[in-house]
Amino acid sequence: MKVYLSPPVMNGDLERRLVGEAFDSGYVAPCGPMVDRFERAAAERFGFRHTLATVSGTMALELIARAMKIQPGDVVVVSDLTFIGSVTAFASLGAKPVFVGADPATWCMSPRLLKEALRRYPEAKAVIATDLYGQSCDVDALAKCCELYGTKLIVDAAESVGATYRDRPSGTGAWAAVYSFNGNKIITTGGGGMLLSDDAALMNLCRKLAAQAREPFPWYEHTMLGTHGRLGNIPAAIGVGQLQCLQDALRDKAAVWEAWKARLATCAWATLMPTATYGVPNRWLTVITLDGIEPQVAVDVLAQHGIEARPVWKPMHLQPVFTSCDCFLDGVDEQLFARGLCLPSGRNLSLETIDEVVKILESLC
């Protein structure tokens, strides 16, 4: 049986019952009572005044970019070590990405390097900082940098749902935050995301844009271009159930991480991703750096045994599509890509599988 990196887990019959309620309500698509319920529950759980459930985390970022009226040539500063979705929403509108490297103590955007970037690009419209592998970025330090230049801070918290930063939910303290409920995240709607902010004007505009920017007329009237961005009622029902059991997911993920930590304690060839002193990660993925083992070789050999693993994100400045972009780095991102490995981290991962993975990796030393 294949071992996946981070497979979804349903909570007994809870999600099935909620999906049944959605069917019984007659709201199969597009929106409906479960969407409203999901958004209200998320606002209460994550400490934001306003939430908007979207078809993906990337769509949530796209709505922000559209609401900001991003134009070709506008500068946006983005984490270098991230999934490309952090950049796509802005770059597809013609924005000029400027990449900022990671802090070795957290693997998230370095406040020191952000200062350098904003000194060079004080006109930057936004900073998009990524929470990496379940760990929050240093929001307060990044926000302080942004305030000096009047730049909007957006946290791509797609990977950190349930994590905390200084006892606050991940993303709070930024102008806006984005969550992901993709199938491999700590909780899922089978796909989907969420935009969260305390800025009512931003959220009202994004809500309108997500509904094709329709004006309040009996017919379809449009004075601006929108998109289809709202999450449907059926996946929202799954999200309601998943959110109710988020604490269970956090507990299970923490236990898996602790099991990996204990097993790797005597392995000189592996070093766990550092845990930031300012918060509690959600332990979405257990990530290590390897000494003496090529990450891609490890991925390939594990795959031969039916075990899924991945290299860490390839830095954006190394992506062929972004080779002409400016960047502020000190070598950390490239080192992490050269040595980093994401281990299988499913909530139900067994100790036997952990032991098997370690033995396989040891054979490569």
C-alpha positions as CSV (number, residue, x, y, z in Angstrom):
1,M,0.0,0.0,0.0
2,K,1.5,3.3,-1.0
3,V,2.5,5.8,1.7
4,Y,1.6,9.3,0.7
5,L,3.2,12.5,1.8
6,S,0.2,14.0,3.5
7,P,-3.1,12.3,2.6
8,P,-6.5,13.7,3.7
9,V,-8.3,12.2,6.7
10,M,-12.0,12.3,7.2
11,N,-13.5,12.3,10.7
12,G,-15.8,9.3,10.8
13,D,-19.2,10.1,9.3
14,L,-19.1,13.8,10.3
15,E,-18.2,15.1,6.8
16,R,-20.6,12.7,5.1
17,R,-23.5,13.8,7.3
18,L,-22.7,17.5,6.6
19,V,-22.5,16.9,2.9
20,G,-25.9,15.2,3.3
21,E,-27.3,18.3,5.0
22,A,-26.0,20.4,2.0
23,F,-27.8,18.1,-0.4
24,D,-31.0,18.2,1.6
25,S,-30.9,22.0,1.6
26,G,-31.1,22.1,-2.1
27,Y,-28.0,24.1,-2.4
28,V,-25.7,21.9,-4.5
29,A,-24.0,24.7,-6.3
30,P,-22.6,27.3,-6.3
31,C,-22.9,28.9,-2.8
32,G,-25.3,28.2,0.0
33,P,-25.7,27.9,3.8
34,M,-22.6,25.7,4.3
35,V,-20.4,28.4,2.7
36,D,-21.8,30.9,5.1
37,R,-21.4,28.5,8.0
38,F,-17.8,27.7,7.0
39,E,-16.8,31.3,6.7
40,R,-18.4,32.2,10.1
41,A,-16.6,29.3,11.8
42,A,-13.3,30.2,10.3
43,A,-13.6,33.9,11.3
44,E,-14.3,32.8,14.9
45,R,-11.5,30.2,14.9
46,F,-8.8,32.2,13.3
47,G,-9.4,35.7,14.7
48,F,-10.2,37.7,11.6
49,R,-13.3,39.9,11.2
50,H,-14.0,38.9,7.6
51,T,-13.5,35.6,5.7
52,L,-14.2,34.6,2.1
53,A,-14.1,30.9,1.1
54,T,-12.6,30.5,-2.4
55,V,-12.0,27.8,-4.9
56,S,-8.3,27.7,-4.0
57,G,-5.6,29.6,-2.0
58,T,-4.2,30.9,-5.3
59,M,-7.6,32.3,-6.2
60,A,-7.7,34.1,-2.8
61,L,-4.4,35.8,-3.8
62,E,-5.7,36.6,-7.2
63,L,-8.7,38.4,-5.7
64,I,-6.4,40.5,-3.6
65,A,-4.3,41.3,-6.6
66,R,-7.4,42.3,-8.6
67,A,-8.7,44.4,-5.7
68,M,-5.4,46.2,-5.5
69,K,-5.6,47.0,-9.2
70,I,-2.1,45.6,-9.8
71,Q,-0.8,46.9,-13.1
72,P,2.1,45.8,-15.4
73,G,5.4,46.9,-13.9
74,D,4.1,47.2,-10.3
75,V,6.6,45.7,-7.8
76,V,5.6,43.0,-5.4
77,V,8.1,41.5,-3.0
78,V,7.7,37.7,-2.5
79,S,9.3,34.9,-0.5
80,D,11.9,33.1,-2.6
81,L,11.4,29.8,-0.9
82,T,7.7,29.1,-1.7
83,F,5.2,27.4,-4.0
84,I,4.7,29.3,-7.2
85,G,1.1,30.1,-6.4
86,S,2.4,32.8,-4.1
87,V,3.6,34.7,-7.1
88,T,1.3,33.7,-9.9
89,A,-1.7,35.8,-9.0
90,F,0.4,39.0,-9.1
91,A,2.8,38.1,-11.9
92,S,-0.1,37.1,-14.2
93,L,-1.3,40.7,-14.0
94,G,2.1,41.9,-15.1
95,A,3.6,42.7,-11.7
96,K,7.3,42.6,-11.3
97,P,8.3,40.0,-8.6
98,V,11.3,40.7,-6.4
99,F,12.3,37.7,-4.3
100,V,13.5,37.8,-0.7
101,G,15.5,34.9,0.8
102,A,14.8,32.8,3.9
103,D,16.0,33.3,7.5
104,P,18.1,30.1,8.3
105,A,16.5,30.1,11.8
106,T,12.9,29.8,10.4
107,W,13.2,29.1,6.7
108,C,10.6,31.9,6.2
109,M,11.2,35.3,4.7
110,S,14.1,37.1,6.4
111,P,13.1,40.5,7.9
112,R,16.7,41.6,7.4
113,L,16.6,40.9,3.7
114,L,13.2,42.4,3.4
115,K,14.6,45.7,4.7
116,E,17.2,45.6,1.9
117,A,14.6,44.9,-0.7
118,L,12.2,47.7,0.4
119,R,15.1,50.2,0.6
120,R,15.8,49.3,-3.1
121,Y,12.1,49.2,-4.0
122,P,10.2,51.6,-1.7
123,E,7.4,51.7,-4.3
124,A,6.5,48.1,-3.8
125,K,2.8,47.6,-3.7
126,A,2.8,44.5,-1.5
127,V,4.9,42.0,0.3
128,I,3.7,38.4,0.1
129,A,5.4,36.3,2.8
130,T,5.0,32.6,2.9
131,D,4.5,30.5,6.0
132,L,6.6,27.4,5.2
133,Y,5.7,23.8,5.9
134,G,3.4,24.8,8.7
135,Q,5.6,27.4,10.4
136,S,4.5,31.0,10.6
137,C,6.8,33.7,9.3
138,D,7.8,36.5,11.7
139,V,4.7,38.6,11.0
140,D,5.4,41.4,13.4
141,A,8.9,42.0,12.2
142,L,7.8,41.9,8.5
143,A,4.9,44.2,9.3
144,K,7.2,46.7,10.9
145,C,9.3,46.8,7.7
146,C,6.2,47.3,5.6
147,E,4.9,50.1,7.7
148,L,8.0,52.2,7.0
149,Y,7.1,52.3,3.3
150,G,3.3,52.1,3.4
151,T,3.5,48.6,1.8
152,K,0.7,46.1,2.3
153,L,1.7,42.8,4.0
154,I,0.0,39.7,2.8
155,V,0.7,36.4,4.4
156,D,0.4,33.3,2.3
157,A,-0.5,31.0,5.2
158,A,-1.6,28.2,2.9
159,E,0.6,25.7,4.7
160,S,0.1,26.9,8.3
161,V,-3.7,26.5,9.1
162,G,-3.9,26.0,12.8
163,A,-0.4,27.2,13.6
164,T,0.2,30.1,16.0
165,Y,2.4,33.1,16.0
166,R,3.0,34.8,19.5
167,D,-0.2,33.0,20.6
168,R,-2.2,34.3,17.6
169,P,-3.5,32.3,14.7
170,S,-1.2,32.3,11.7
171,G,-1.5,35.3,9.4
172,T,-3.0,37.6,12.0
173,G,-1.2,40.9,12.1
174,A,-1.0,41.1,8.3
175,W,-3.3,43.2,6.1
176,A,-4.6,40.0,4.6
177,A,-3.9,36.3,4.9
178,V,-4.6,33.3,2.6
179,Y,-5.3,29.7,3.7
180,S,-5.4,26.6,1.6
181,F,-7.6,23.6,2.0
182,N,-6.1,21.6,-0.8
183,G,-6.3,17.8,-0.5
184,N,-2.8,17.4,1.1
185,K,-3.2,20.2,3.7
186,I,-3.8,19.6,7.4
187,I,-7.6,20.1,6.8
188,T,-9.2,19.9,3.4
189,T,-12.3,20.8,1.5
190,G,-11.1,18.5,-1.3
191,G,-9.6,21.7,-2.8
192,G,-10.3,25.3,-1.9
193,G,-8.9,28.2,0.1
194,M,-9.8,31.2,2.1
195,L,-9.1,34.9,2.2
196,L,-9.0,36.5,5.6
197,S,-8.7,40.1,6.6
198,D,-9.9,42.8,9.0
199,D,-10.2,45.3,6.2
200,A,-14.0,45.4,5.3
201,A,-13.5,47.4,2.2
202,L,-11.0,44.9,0.8
203,M,-13.2,42.0,1.6
204,N,-16.3,43.5,0.2
205,L,-14.6,44.2,-3.1
206,C,-13.0,40.7,-3.2
207,R,-16.4,39.2,-2.5
208,K,-17.9,41.1,-5.5
209,L,-14.9,40.2,-7.7
210,A,-15.3,36.5,-6.8
211,A,-18.9,36.6,-8.1
212,Q,-17.9,37.9,-11.6
213,A,-18.2,41.5,-10.3
214,R,-21.9,41.5,-10.8
215,E,-23.7,44.7,-10.0
216,P,-27.0,44.7,-8.1
217,F,-29.4,44.7,-11.1
218,P,-32.1,42.1,-12.1
219,W,-29.9,41.3,-15.1
220,Y,-26.2,40.7,-15.3
221,E,-24.6,44.1,-15.2
222,H,-20.8,44.6,-15.0
223,T,-18.7,47.8,-14.6
224,M,-15.5,45.8,-13.9
225,L,-14.1,42.4,-14.6
226,G,-14.4,39.7,-12.0
227,T,-13.9,36.0,-11.9
228,H,-15.5,32.8,-10.6
229,G,-13.9,32.5,-7.2
230,R,-16.4,31.3,-4.6
231,L,-16.2,27.9,-3.0
232,G,-19.2,25.7,-3.6
233,N,-21.7,24.5,-0.9
234,I,-20.7,20.8,-1.1
235,P,-16.9,21.3,-0.5
236,A,-17.8,23.9,2.2
237,A,-19.7,21.2,4.0
238,I,-16.6,19.1,4.1
239,G,-14.7,22.2,5.4
240,V,-17.2,22.7,8.2
241,G,-16.5,19.2,9.5
242,Q,-12.8,19.4,9.0
243,L,-12.6,22.7,10.9
244,Q,-14.5,21.2,13.8
245,C,-11.7,18.5,14.1
246,L,-8.7,20.8,13.5
247,Q,-7.5,20.3,17.0
248,D,-7.4,16.5,16.4
249,A,-5.4,17.1,13.2
250,L,-2.9,19.3,15.0
251,R,-2.5,16.7,17.8
252,D,-1.9,13.9,15.3
253,K,0.5,15.9,13.2
254,A,2.5,16.9,16.3
255,A,2.7,13.2,17.3
256,V,4.0,12.2,13.9
257,W,6.7,15.0,14.1
258,E,7.7,13.9,17.6
259,A,8.0,10.3,16.3
260,W,10.3,11.5,13.5
261,K,12.3,13.6,15.9
262,A,12.9,10.6,18.2
263,R,13.8,8.3,15.4
264,L,16.2,10.7,13.7
265,A,17.9,11.8,17.0
266,T,20.8,9.5,16.4
267,C,21.0,10.0,12.6
268,A,24.0,12.2,11.9
269,W,22.9,12.5,8.2
270,A,19.6,14.3,9.0
271,T,18.7,17.6,10.6
272,L,15.1,18.7,11.3
273,M,13.8,22.0,10.0
274,P,14.3,24.4,12.9
275,T,11.3,25.5,15.0
276,A,10.9,29.3,15.4
277,T,10.9,30.5,19.0
278,Y,7.9,32.8,18.4
279,G,5.2,30.2,17.6
280,V,3.9,26.7,17.4
281,P,3.8,25.2,13.9
282,N,1.0,23.0,12.7
283,R,3.6,20.3,11.7
284,W,2.0,20.0,8.3
285,L,5.1,18.3,6.9
286,T,8.2,17.0,8.7
287,V,11.2,18.4,6.7
288,I,14.9,17.6,7.1
289,T,18.1,18.6,5.5
290,L,20.4,15.7,4.4
291,D,24.1,15.3,4.8
292,G,25.7,13.0,2.3
293,I,22.5,12.0,0.5
294,E,21.1,13.7,-2.6
295,P,17.4,14.6,-2.0
296,Q,16.3,13.6,-5.4
297,V,18.1,10.2,-5.1
298,A,16.2,9.7,-1.8
299,V,12.9,10.6,-3.4
300,D,13.5,8.2,-6.2
301,V,14.6,5.3,-4.0
302,L,11.7,5.8,-1.6
303,A,9.3,5.8,-4.5
304,Q,10.6,2.4,-5.5
305,H,9.3,1.2,-2.1
306,G,5.9,2.9,-2.5
307,I,6.8,5.8,-0.2
308,E,6.2,9.4,-1.3
309,A,8.7,12.1,-0.4
310,R,9.6,15.4,-2.0
311,P,12.5,17.9,-2.3
312,V,11.8,21.2,-0.6
313,W,10.4,24.0,-2.8
314,K,12.7,25.0,-5.6
315,P,13.4,28.7,-5.0
316,M,11.6,31.1,-7.2
317,H,14.8,32.8,-8.4
318,L,15.9,29.5,-9.9
319,Q,12.7,28.9,-11.8
320,P,13.2,29.5,-15.6
321,V,10.1,31.7,-15.7
322,F,11.6,34.2,-13.2
323,T,15.3,34.3,-14.2
324,S,15.2,38.0,-15.0
325,C,13.7,39.0,-11.6
326,D,15.7,40.8,-9.0
327,C,16.3,39.1,-5.7
328,F,17.8,39.6,-2.2
329,L,19.4,36.5,-1.0
330,D,22.3,35.2,1.1
331,G,22.5,31.6,-0.1
332,V,20.1,30.0,2.4
333,D,17.4,29.2,-0.1
334,E,19.7,27.4,-2.6
335,Q,21.3,25.4,0.3
336,L,17.9,24.3,1.5
337,F,16.8,23.2,-2.0
338,A,20.1,21.3,-2.4
339,R,19.7,19.4,0.8
340,G,16.1,19.5,1.9
341,L,13.7,16.6,1.9
342,C,10.0,16.5,2.9
343,L,9.2,13.2,4.7
344,P,5.8,11.4,4.6
345,S,3.8,13.1,7.3
346,G,0.3,11.7,7.2
347,R,-1.8,11.8,10.4
348,N,-1.9,8.0,10.6
349,L,1.8,7.4,9.7
350,S,3.0,4.3,11.6
351,L,6.2,3.9,13.5
352,E,7.0,0.9,11.3
353,T,6.9,3.1,8.2
354,I,9.1,5.7,9.9
355,D,11.6,3.0,10.7
356,E,11.4,1.7,7.1
357,V,12.1,5.2,5.7
358,V,15.1,5.7,8.0
359,K,16.6,2.3,7.1
360,I,16.2,3.1,3.4
361,L,17.8,6.5,3.8
362,E,20.7,5.0,5.9
363,S,21.4,2.6,3.1
364,L,22.1,5.6,0.8
365,C,24.8,7.1,3.1
